[in-house]
Amino acid sequence: MDTALAAAVAQQFGVPCEIEARARHNTPADLVSRARAVGSLQAAGVDTVRALEPAGLA
């Protein structure tokens, strides 16, 4: 688990989360794409905690 990244996400979105970077999908671009997906879901009215799940950040 990447605790530094999880702490940054928690600070940005205001909810605790866990992030496990796997060998295949752990590039910075992958993580930025996941964060953007969360932002899009939030903009569509999805609760932050629920938005983190499909993006792989919960």
VEXMAR-420510 format. One record per residue: residue in one letter; z, y, x of N, C-alpha, C in turn; residue number from 1. Coordinates in pm, 1 decimal. Layout:
// VEXMAR-420510
{residu->A; n.Z->Z; n.Y->Y; n.X->X; ca.Z->Z; ca.Y->Y; ca.X->X; c.Z->Z; c.Y->Y; c.X->X; num->NUM}
...
This chain:
// VEXMAR-420510
{residu->M; n.Z->0.0; n.Y->-117.6; n.X->84.8; ca.Z->0.0; ca.Y->0.0; ca.X->0.0; c.Z->0.0; c.Y->123.8; c.X->89.3; num->1}
{residu->D; n.Z->-77.3; n.Y->221.4; n.X->51.5; ca.Z->-84.3; ca.Y->346.4; ca.X->125.6; c.Z->14.1; c.Y->444.7; c.X->63.6; num->2}
{residu->T; n.Z->133.0; n.Y->452.3; n.X->120.6; ca.Z->238.3; ca.Y->534.5; ca.X->60.4; c.Z->210.6; c.Y->683.6; c.X->73.3; num->3}
{residu->A; n.Z->147.9; n.Y->726.7; n.X->182.0; ca.Z->118.6; ca.Y->869.7; ca.X->197.9; c.Z->17.1; c.Y->915.2; c.X->93.4; num->4}
{residu->L; n.Z->-84.7; n.Y->835.4; n.X->71.6; ca.Z->-185.6; ca.Y->870.8; ca.X->-27.6; c.Z->-126.7; c.Y->865.6; c.X->-168.0; num->5}
{residu->A; n.Z->-44.3; n.Y->765.0; n.X->-195.2; ca.Z->20.7; ca.Y->754.6; ca.X->-325.9; c.Z->109.7; c.Y->875.7; c.X->-351.3; num->6}
{residu->A; n.Z->179.4; n.Y->921.4; n.X->-249.8; ca.Z->265.2; ca.Y->1039.7; ca.X->-264.8; c.Z->181.5; c.Y->1163.3; c.X->-294.4; num->7}
{residu->A; n.Z->65.9; n.Y->1176.4; n.X->-229.4; ca.Z->-21.6; ca.Y->1291.1; ca.X->-253.7; c.Z->-76.9; c.Y->1288.7; c.X->-395.9; num->8}
{residu->V; n.Z->-115.4; n.Y->1170.8; n.X->-442.7; ca.Z->-165.4; ca.Y->1158.7; ca.X->-579.8; c.Z->-54.1; c.Y->1191.5; c.X->-678.1; num->9}
{residu->A; n.Z->65.3; n.Y->1138.8; n.X->-652.5; ca.Z->179.4; ca.Y->1164.8; ca.X->-740.6; c.Z->210.1; c.Y->1314.0; c.X->-748.0; num->10}
{residu->Q; n.Z->201.5; n.Y->1380.5; n.X->-636.7; ca.Z->228.1; ca.Y->1524.3; ca.X->-634.5; c.Z->120.1; c.Y->1599.9; c.X->-711.5; num->11}
{residu->Q; n.Z->-5.2; n.Y->1561.8; n.X->-692.3; ca.Z->-116.5; ca.Y->1631.1; ca.X->-757.4; c.Z->-115.3; c.Y->1611.7; c.X->-908.9; num->12}
{residu->F; n.Z->-90.0; n.Y->1488.3; n.X->-954.5; ca.Z->-99.4; ca.Y->1458.0; ca.X->-1096.6; c.Z->35.3; c.Y->1456.1; c.X->-1167.4; num->13}
{residu->G; n.Z->143.0; n.Y->1460.6; n.X->-1091.5; ca.Z->275.0; ca.Y->1467.1; ca.X->-1151.8; c.Z->328.6; c.Y->1335.7; c.X->-1204.3; num->14}
{residu->V; n.Z->270.3; n.Y->1224.1; n.X->-1159.2; ca.Z->319.4; ca.Y->1092.5; ca.X->-1199.8; c.Z->321.4; c.Y->1000.0; c.X->-1077.6; num->15}
{residu->P; n.Z->418.4; n.Y->908.9; n.X->-1071.5; ca.Z->420.1; ca.Y->814.6; ca.X->-960.3; c.Z->305.5; c.Y->714.5; c.X->-972.7; num->16}
{residu->C; n.Z->256.7; n.Y->668.4; n.X->-860.3; ca.Z->151.6; ca.Y->566.8; ca.X->-862.6; c.Z->160.6; c.Y->482.5; c.X->-736.3; num->17}
{residu->E; n.Z->86.3; n.Y->372.7; n.X->-736.7; ca.Z->75.2; ca.Y->287.3; ca.X->-620.0; c.Z->-72.2; c.Y->275.1; c.X->-586.2; num->18}
{residu->I; n.Z->-103.3; n.Y->277.6; n.X->-458.6; ca.Z->-241.9; ca.Y->264.4; ca.X->-416.0; c.Z->-248.6; c.Y->154.8; c.X->-310.8; num->19}
{residu->E; n.Z->-334.7; n.Y->58.6; n.X->-337.3; ca.Z->-357.6; ca.Y->-47.7; ca.X->-240.7; c.Z->-502.1; c.Y->-36.2; c.X->-194.9; num->20}
{residu->A; n.Z->-521.6; n.Y->-3.7; n.X->-70.2; ca.Z->-657.0; ca.Y->10.1; ca.X->-16.9; c.Z->-703.9; c.Y->-126.7; c.X->30.6; num->21}
{residu->R; n.Z->-809.5; n.Y->-175.1; n.X->-30.7; ca.Z->-864.8; ca.Y->-305.2; ca.X->5.9; c.Z->-977.3; c.Y->-285.0; c.X->106.1; num->22}
{residu->A; n.Z->-1009.1; n.Y->-386.6; n.X->177.4; ca.Z->-1108.5; ca.Y->-378.1; ca.X->284.0; c.Z->-1245.1; c.Y->-328.5; c.X->235.1; num->23}
{residu->R; n.Z->-1283.9; n.Y->-363.8; n.X->113.3; ca.Z->-1417.4; ca.Y->-327.9; ca.X->66.2; c.Z->-1426.8; c.Y->-189.2; c.X->5.2; num->24}
{residu->H; n.Z->-1320.7; n.Y->-138.7; n.X->-53.2; ca.Z->-1330.7; ca.Y->-12.5; ca.X->-125.7; c.Z->-1220.6; c.Y->83.4; c.X->-83.1; num->25}
{residu->N; n.Z->-1214.5; n.Y->111.4; n.X->43.8; ca.Z->-1107.5; ca.Y->197.8; ca.X->91.8; c.Z->-1157.6; c.Y->314.8; c.X->175.5; num->26}
{residu->T; n.Z->-1284.2; n.Y->347.3; n.X->161.4; ca.Z->-1334.0; ca.Y->462.3; ca.X->236.0; c.Z->-1283.4; c.Y->590.2; c.X->169.2; num->27}
{residu->P; n.Z->-1276.9; n.Y->697.8; n.X->241.9; ca.Z->-1235.5; ca.Y->824.5; ca.X->179.8; c.Z->-1322.0; c.Y->860.0; c.X->58.4; num->28}
{residu->A; n.Z->-1450.5; n.Y->832.6; n.X->65.9; ca.Z->-1539.3; ca.Y->864.3; ca.X->-46.6; c.Z->-1502.3; c.Y->783.0; c.X->-170.5; num->29}
{residu->D; n.Z->-1462.6; n.Y->656.5; n.X->-151.9; ca.Z->-1420.3; ca.Y->574.4; ca.X->-265.3; c.Z->-1296.8; c.Y->634.0; c.X->-331.6; num->30}
{residu->L; n.Z->-1201.5; n.Y->675.2; n.X->-251.1; ca.Z->-1077.8; ca.Y->730.3; ca.X->-305.7; c.Z->-1101.9; c.Y->864.7; c.X->-373.5; num->31}
{residu->V; n.Z->-1191.7; n.Y->945.4; n.X->-317.5; ca.Z->-1226.1; ca.Y->1073.8; ca.X->-380.9; c.Z->-1294.7; c.Y->1047.6; c.X->-515.1; num->32}
{residu->S; n.Z->-1382.3; n.Y->948.7; n.X->-519.6; ca.Z->-1449.6; ca.Y->914.9; ca.X->-645.7; c.Z->-1349.0; c.Y->871.4; c.X->-751.1; num->33}
{residu->R; n.Z->-1248.2; n.Y->795.0; n.X->-709.7; ca.Z->-1145.1; ca.Y->751.6; ca.X->-803.9; c.Z->-1066.0; c.Y->871.8; c.X->-855.9; num->34}
{residu->A; n.Z->-1032.7; n.Y->963.0; n.X->-766.2; ca.Z->-958.1; ca.Y->1082.5; ca.X->-807.7; c.Z->-1041.4; c.Y->1167.7; c.X->-903.8; num->35}
{residu->R; n.Z->-1170.9; n.Y->1178.7; n.X->-878.6; ca.Z->-1258.3; ca.Y->1253.0; ca.X->-969.4; c.Z->-1266.2; c.Y->1185.7; c.X->-1105.9; num->36}
{residu->A; n.Z->-1267.5; n.Y->1053.0; n.X->-1105.9; ca.Z->-1268.9; ca.Y->979.8; ca.X->-1232.9; c.Z->-1143.2; c.Y->1010.2; c.X->-1313.3; num->37}
{residu->V; n.Z->-1029.4; n.Y->1015.6; n.X->-1245.9; ca.Z->-904.3; ca.Y->1050.0; ca.X->-1313.4; c.Z->-915.2; c.Y->1189.7; c.X->-1372.7; num->38}
{residu->G; n.Z->-966.4; n.Y->1283.7; n.X->-1295.7; ca.Z->-982.8; ca.Y->1420.5; ca.X->-1345.1; c.Z->-1073.6; c.Y->1427.0; c.X->-1467.1; num->39}
{residu->S; n.Z->-1181.6; n.Y->1349.8; n.X->-1465.9; ca.Z->-1273.0; ca.Y->1347.6; ca.X->-1580.3; c.Z->-1205.1; c.Y->1290.5; c.X->-1703.5; num->40}
{residu->L; n.Z->-1129.0; n.Y->1183.5; n.X->-1683.8; ca.Z->-1056.8; ca.Y->1123.9; ca.X->-1796.7; c.Z->-953.2; c.Y->1220.7; c.X->-1852.0; num->41}
{residu->Q; n.Z->-883.6; n.Y->1290.7; n.X->-1763.2; ca.Z->-785.9; ca.Y->1389.7; ca.X->-1808.2; c.Z->-854.7; c.Y->1501.0; c.X->-1886.8; num->42}
{residu->A; n.Z->-969.0; n.Y->1546.6; n.X->-1838.3; ca.Z->-1042.3; ca.Y->1652.7; ca.X->-1906.9; c.Z->-1087.2; c.Y->1607.7; c.X->-2045.9; num->43}
{residu->A; n.Z->-1106.4; n.Y->1477.2; n.X->-2061.3; ca.Z->-1146.3; ca.Y->1422.6; ca.X->-2190.9; c.Z->-1026.1; c.Y->1397.4; c.X->-2281.8; num->44}
{residu->G; n.Z->-906.4; n.Y->1427.4; n.X->-2231.5; ca.Z->-787.5; ca.Y->1414.7; ca.X->-2314.6; c.Z->-705.4; c.Y->1289.6; c.X->-2293.1; num->45}
{residu->V; n.Z->-741.6; n.Y->1209.3; n.X->-2192.7; ca.Z->-666.0; ca.Y->1087.8; ca.X->-2164.2; c.Z->-539.3; c.Y->1124.9; c.X->-2088.0; num->46}
{residu->D; n.Z->-428.0; n.Y->1063.3; n.X->-2126.9; ca.Z->-300.2; ca.Y->1083.7; ca.X->-2059.6; c.Z->-313.4; c.Y->1045.5; c.X->-1911.9; num->47}
{residu->T; n.Z->-248.0; n.Y->1119.1; n.X->-1823.8; ca.Z->-259.9; ca.Y->1097.0; ca.X->-1679.5; c.Z->-226.1; c.Y->953.8; c.X->-1640.1; num->48}
{residu->V; n.Z->-117.0; n.Y->900.8; n.X->-1691.6; ca.Z->-76.8; ca.Y->764.5; ca.X->-1655.0; c.Z->-185.5; c.Y->664.9; c.X->-1693.9; num->49}
{residu->R; n.Z->-242.3; n.Y->680.8; n.X->-1811.6; ca.Z->-349.7; ca.Y->590.0; ca.X->-1855.9; c.Z->-477.7; c.Y->613.7; c.X->-1777.0; num->50}
{residu->A; n.Z->-503.2; n.Y->736.1; n.X->-1734.4; ca.Z->-625.3; ca.Y->766.4; ca.X->-1659.0; c.Z->-622.0; c.Y->705.5; c.X->-1519.6; num->51}
{residu->L; n.Z->-503.9; n.Y->688.8; n.X->-1462.4; ca.Z->-492.7; ca.Y->630.9; ca.X->-1328.9; c.Z->-529.2; c.Y->483.2; c.X->-1325.9; num->52}
{residu->E; n.Z->-505.9; n.Y->411.0; n.X->-1435.4; ca.Z->-527.1; ca.Y->266.6; ca.X->-1437.3; c.Z->-672.7; c.Y->224.4; c.X->-1413.8; num->53}
{residu->P; n.Z->-769.4; n.Y->270.6; n.X->-1492.7; ca.Z->-905.7; ca.Y->224.2; ca.X->-1469.0; c.Z->-964.8; c.Y->274.3; c.X->-1337.2; num->54}
{residu->A; n.Z->-907.6; n.Y->377.7; n.X->-1283.8; ca.Z->-955.4; ca.Y->429.0; ca.X->-1155.3; c.Z->-895.9; c.Y->352.5; c.X->-1037.9; num->55}
{residu->G; n.Z->-807.7; n.Y->258.2; n.X->-1066.9; ca.Z->-748.5; ca.Y->177.4; ca.X->-960.9; c.Z->-639.3; c.Y->249.1; c.X->-884.6; num->56}
{residu->L; n.Z->-580.7; n.Y->350.5; n.X->-943.9; ca.Z->-475.7; ca.Y->426.9; ca.X->-876.1; c.Z->-338.1; c.Y->404.7; c.X->-937.4; num->57}
{residu->A; n.Z->-325.3; n.Y->305.2; n.X->-1022.5; ca.Z->-195.5; ca.Y->276.0; ca.X->-1083.3; c.Z->-151.1; c.Y->135.8; c.X->-1050.2; num->58}
